[in-house]
Amino acid sequence: MTQIRRQVVITKAGGPEVLKVQESPLPQLNKDEVTVAVAATGINFADILARQGLYQDAPSMPCTIGYEVAGTVTHVENTAHEHWIGKRVFGLTHFGGYTSHINIPIHQVFDIPAHLSFEEAASIPVAYLTAYQLTVVMGQLTDSESVLIQNAGGGVGLAILDIAKHIGATTIGTASSRKHSFLKDRGLSHAIDYNTQDWVHELHKLTDGRGVELITDPLGGKNWQASFKSLRATGRLGMFGISEASATGLKGKLKLIRTALAMPFFHPVRLMNENKSVFGVNMGRLWHESDKVREWMNELTEGAEAGWVRPHVDKTFSFENAGEAHAYIEARKNIGKVLLIP
Ligand SMILES: NC(=O)c1ccc[n+]([C@@H]2O[C@H](COP(=O)([O-])OP(=O)(O)OC[C@H]3O[C@@H](n4cnc5c(N)ncnc54)[C@H](OP(=O)(O)O)[C@@H]3O)[C@@H](O)[C@H]2O)c1
């Protein structure tokens, strides 16, 4: 019998009101895919940019986005995978995650650690894998170093904080001031309000003018130049987003152009002479490196079992209220993850 799925669809580029719930038949399973009945799906900032028409990797509209889900396996294509049926799993989806049922390649699916809820599990894939790549794989953070986490209160920001604390590094974060007490309770050493304070000056004061060894920066535009200047010698700047460009309609397009024009160019001689490096992270373009991603996820799953990976669910919304969920994030209200429940 054909399975009917409910999906949240971006009907056209625009404000939160363009998100609509629609029904359609679930396609046949492809080779080595499993069907997951979704219990929770994570929202990421890229989804907001996709809805605004500002995310170049998004499918053409109308489309269903969503990079991560948690739920229960109901069907498998390959009989060798039958032991997965009935298992609680979470995983990465190459779009299509805002759905009640989805077919996912088996190599993108992972067992949920026993003590985690579906909501907590759906909060892990994008935020923690991005954080792991930024902090451990490419950032190479050590316990004698300091990290500046830009946008520390977001899903990725909290994940970087967990990992940096596990490493034993000193943690400094930028966030709206109403998120500071939460961040300090989670173990952030110093919080800076980047909306009302000159964060460069505050960081300078906190580090006796030396700067920090790692900066993780999803803001983009001219902020990357300021972050680069705030690195200590041997420092690394990890760039992974353009939150600064976020806005709907013509304003969004103009902000995107402004953000792109303000991006710095890093001359090799300058990198050499200042003993600094820069790198970029885009989890949405690592589908061909599933072995690496599985290895990182295994570390993170062990971290969840050991207690240092602590996914924080801020709020859940029904599919019908997906627009409210997007508006909530755009209004900067979230601390950690916001999820949709089919
Ligand atoms: N490259 C990758 O692979 C990858 C993967 C995941 C995420 N990202 C990027 O990382 C960033 C954070 O993602 P996330 O999912 O962690 O975000 P999130 O949880 O949705 O966090 C949103 C937060 O971003 C802050 N923010 C900064 N500038 C903003 C703006 N112009 N409009 C609205 N909010 C703004 C706000 O916190 P404050 O109140 O503190 O300002 C807001 O609460 C995004 O740029 C995203 O695209 C990249």
The ligand as an SDF file (V2000), in Angstrom:
LIG
                    3D

 48 52  0  0  0  0  0  0  0  0999 V2000
   28.2540   25.5980    6.9040 N   0  0  0  0  0  0  0  0  0  0  0  0
   27.5710   24.6860    7.5630 C   0  0  0  0  0  0  0  0  0  0  0  0
   27.7490   23.4950    7.3490 O   0  0  0  0  0  0  0  0  0  0  0  0
   26.5740   25.1370    8.5680 C   0  0  0  0  0  0  0  0  0  0  0  0
   25.8700   24.2000    9.3320 C   0  0  0  0  0  0  0  0  0  0  0  0
   24.9650   24.6610   10.3050 C   0  0  0  0  0  0  0  0  0  0  0  0
   24.7940   26.0380   10.4670 C   0  0  0  0  0  0  0  0  0  0  0  0
   25.4760   26.9030    9.6890 N   0  0  0  0  0  0  0  0  0  0  0  0
   25.3280   28.3560    9.8580 C   0  0  0  0  0  0  0  0  0  0  0  0
   25.5880   28.6700   11.2130 O   0  0  0  0  0  0  0  0  0  0  0  0
   24.7660   29.7570   11.6100 C   0  0  0  0  0  0  0  0  0  0  0  0
   24.0030   29.3540   12.8590 C   0  0  0  0  0  0  0  0  0  0  0  0
   23.1680   28.2750   12.5230 O   0  0  0  0  0  0  0  0  0  0  0  0
   22.2560   27.6250   13.6350 P   0  0  0  0  0  0  0  0  0  0  0  0
   21.4050   26.6150   12.9540 O   0  0  0  0  0  0  0  0  0  0  0  0
   23.0670   27.2900   14.7980 O   0  0  0  0  0  0  0  0  0  0  0  0
   21.3930   28.8790   13.9760 O   0  0  0  0  0  0  0  0  0  0  0  0
   20.1940   29.0290   14.9410 P   0  0  0  0  0  0  0  0  0  0  0  0
   20.2230   28.0180   16.0110 O   0  0  0  0  0  0  0  0  0  0  0  0
   18.9880   29.1280   14.1060 O   0  0  0  0  0  0  0  0  0  0  0  0
   20.5290   30.4160   15.5820 O   0  0  0  0  0  0  0  0  0  0  0  0
   19.9560   31.5810   15.1640 C   0  0  0  0  0  0  0  0  0  0  0  0
   20.6260   32.6760   15.9810 C   0  0  0  0  0  0  0  0  0  0  0  0
   21.5220   33.3690   15.1330 O   0  0  0  0  0  0  0  0  0  0  0  0
   21.7490   34.6400   15.6840 C   0  0  0  0  0  0  0  0  0  0  0  0
   21.7820   35.6100   14.5870 N   0  0  0  0  0  0  0  0  0  0  0  0
   22.8790   36.2400   14.1540 C   0  0  0  0  0  0  0  0  0  0  0  0
   22.5960   37.0240   13.1360 N   0  0  0  0  0  0  0  0  0  0  0  0
   21.2790   36.9130   12.9030 C   0  0  0  0  0  0  0  0  0  0  0  0
   20.3860   37.5000   11.9780 C   0  0  0  0  0  0  0  0  0  0  0  0
   20.7940   38.3700   11.0590 N   0  0  0  0  0  0  0  0  0  0  0  0
   19.0770   37.1410   12.0220 N   0  0  0  0  0  0  0  0  0  0  0  0
   18.6360   36.2510   12.9230 C   0  0  0  0  0  0  0  0  0  0  0  0
   19.4510   35.6550   13.8360 N   0  0  0  0  0  0  0  0  0  0  0  0
   20.7590   35.9890   13.8270 C   0  0  0  0  0  0  0  0  0  0  0  0
   20.6520   34.8660   16.7020 C   0  0  0  0  0  0  0  0  0  0  0  0
   21.2680   34.7580   17.9720 O   0  0  0  0  0  0  0  0  0  0  0  0
   21.6430   36.0640   18.8360 P   0  0  0  0  0  0  0  0  0  0  0  0
   20.3980   36.4530   19.5340 O   0  0  0  0  0  0  0  0  0  0  0  0
   22.7130   35.6460   19.7390 O   0  0  0  0  0  0  0  0  0  0  0  0
   22.1000   37.0700   17.8160 O   0  0  0  0  0  0  0  0  0  0  0  0
   19.6890   33.7100   16.4720 C   0  0  0  0  0  0  0  0  0  0  0  0
   19.0350   33.3030   17.6530 O   0  0  0  0  0  0  0  0  0  0  0  0
   23.9180   30.1170   10.3920 C   0  0  0  0  0  0  0  0  0  0  0  0
   24.5640   31.1300    9.6660 O   0  0  0  0  0  0  0  0  0  0  0  0
   23.9170   28.8370    9.5900 C   0  0  0  0  0  0  0  0  0  0  0  0
   23.6560   29.0310    8.2370 O   0  0  0  0  0  0  0  0  0  0  0  0
   26.3500   26.4820    8.7510 C   0  0  0  0  0  0  0  0  0  0  0  0
  1  2  1  0
  2  3  2  0
  2  4  1  0
  4  5  1  0
  4 48  2  0
  5  6  2  0
  6  7  1  0
  7  8  2  0
  8  9  1  0
  8 48  1  0
  9 10  1  0
  9 46  1  0
 10 11  1  0
 11 12  1  0
 11 44  1  0
 12 13  1  0
 13 14  1  0
 14 15  2  0
 14 16  1  0
 14 17  1  0
 17 18  1  0
 18 19  2  0
 18 20  1  0
 18 21  1  0
 21 22  1  0
 22 23  1  0
 23 24  1  0
 23 42  1  0
 24 25  1  0
 25 26  1  0
 25 36  1  0
 26 27  1  0
 26 35  1  0
 27 28  2  0
 28 29  1  0
 29 30  1  0
 29 35  2  0
 30 31  1  0
 30 32  2  0
 32 33  1  0
 33 34  2  0
 34 35  1  0
 36 37  1  0
 36 42  1  0
 37 38  1  0
 38 39  2  0
 38 40  1  0
 38 41  1  0
 42 43  1  0
 44 45  1  0
 44 46  1  0
 46 47  1  0
M  CHG  2   8   1  16  -1
M  END
$$$$
